[in-house]
Amino acid sequence: MSAALAHLLSDHPELSSIIWSVGDRPGVLTGHKIDETGQGEIVDACAEIMGGHVARTSHPFGQDGQGVAQLVTTYDGVPVHVYATYVLPRKHGLTAADLRRLFTGLPLGAVAVIGSGDEA
């Protein structure tokens, strides 16, 4: 397993932001990335390199939703399970973190203008 991981990261250093572990689950190389920005594209990159199809799920979590992108495949003959979690914005398109950044530092009574996202 460690040889497969060394091969993977030497050929694809862009995957080094994933936390990889050997031996967490017997016989399976596992990788994860928590609170990734975006929509789990790092797992899409893994699928392009190792093959397989990415499964995505979502569920309510805290003030926002949480998405999970997962891939179960093999690489160099070793079973691999990699996943990433990411924040899903609410209906208005902003996450709780976005709203905190928007309103932090505004004086009391100030009005924050939130665009619709349709601007060109």
C-alpha positions in Angstrom: 0.0 0.0 0.0 2.7 2.5 0.9 4.4 1.8 -2.5 1.1 2.6 -4.3 0.8 5.8 -2.3 4.4 6.8 -3.0 3.8 6.1 -6.7 0.5 8.1 -6.7 1.9 11.2 -5.0 5.2 11.2 -7.0 3.2 11.1 -10.3 0.4 13.4 -9.0 1.7 15.9 -6.4 -1.6 17.8 -6.8 -3.2 15.1 -4.6 -0.9 15.8 -1.7 -3.4 18.1 0.0 -5.5 15.0 0.8 -4.7 13.4 4.1 -3.7 9.8 3.2 -3.4 6.9 5.6 -2.1 3.4 5.2 -3.5 0.8 7.6 -6.5 2.8 9.0 -8.7 0.1 7.3 -6.8 -3.2 6.8 -5.8 -3.5 3.1 -7.3 -0.2 2.0 -5.5 3.0 1.2 -7.7 5.8 2.5 -7.7 9.5 1.9 -9.8 12.4 3.0 -10.1 16.1 2.9 -12.5 17.9 5.3 -14.2 21.2 4.5 -12.8 21.4 1.0 -13.6 24.6 -0.9 -15.7 23.9 -3.9 -17.8 20.8 -4.6 -15.3 18.0 -4.0 -13.3 18.5 -7.2 -10.3 16.9 -5.5 -12.1 13.6 -5.6 -13.0 14.1 -9.2 -9.3 14.5 -9.9 -8.6 11.2 -8.1 -11.2 9.5 -10.3 -9.6 10.9 -13.5 -6.3 9.5 -12.3 -7.3 6.2 -10.7 -10.6 5.5 -12.6 -14.0 5.0 -11.1 -17.1 7.1 -10.6 -17.5 9.7 -7.8 -20.7 9.4 -5.7 -22.0 12.6 -4.1 -24.4 12.9 -1.2 -25.7 15.8 0.9 -27.5 16.3 4.2 -28.3 19.1 6.6 -25.4 20.0 8.9 -25.3 22.9 11.3 -26.5 26.1 9.7 -25.7 24.9 6.2 -25.7 21.7 4.3 -22.8 19.3 3.9 -21.8 17.6 0.7 -19.7 14.5 0.6 -17.9 13.3 -2.6 -16.6 9.7 -2.4 -14.6 7.4 -4.6 -13.9 3.6 -4.1 -11.5 2.2 -6.7 -8.1 0.5 -7.0 -4.7 2.0 -7.8 -1.7 -0.2 -8.6 -3.7 -3.2 -7.4 -4.5 -1.6 -4.0 -8.1 -0.8 -2.9 -8.6 2.9 -2.4 -11.3 4.9 -0.6 -11.1 8.7 -0.8 -13.6 11.3 0.2 -14.0 15.0 0.7 -16.6 17.0 2.6 -17.6 20.5 1.6 -20.1 23.1 2.7 -23.3 23.5 0.7 -24.9 27.0 0.7 -28.5 27.5 1.7 -31.2 28.5 -0.8 -29.9 32.1 -0.9 -26.5 30.8 -2.2 -24.5 31.9 0.8 -23.0 29.7 3.6 -23.1 30.7 7.2 -19.3 31.5 6.9 -20.1 33.8 3.9 -22.7 35.7 5.9 -20.3 36.1 8.9 -17.7 37.6 6.6 -20.2 39.9 5.0 -21.6 41.3 8.2 -18.4 41.3 10.4 -17.2 44.8 11.0 -20.3 46.6 9.7 -21.5 49.4 12.1 -24.9 48.9 13.7 -27.6 50.0 11.3 -25.5 49.6 8.2 -27.1 47.8 5.2 -25.2 45.1 3.4 -26.0 44.7 -0.2 -26.1 41.1 -1.4 -26.0 40.6 -5.1 -28.3 38.0 -6.7 -25.3 36.3 -8.4 -26.9 37.1 -11.8 -24.6 40.1 -12.4 -22.5 39.9 -15.6 
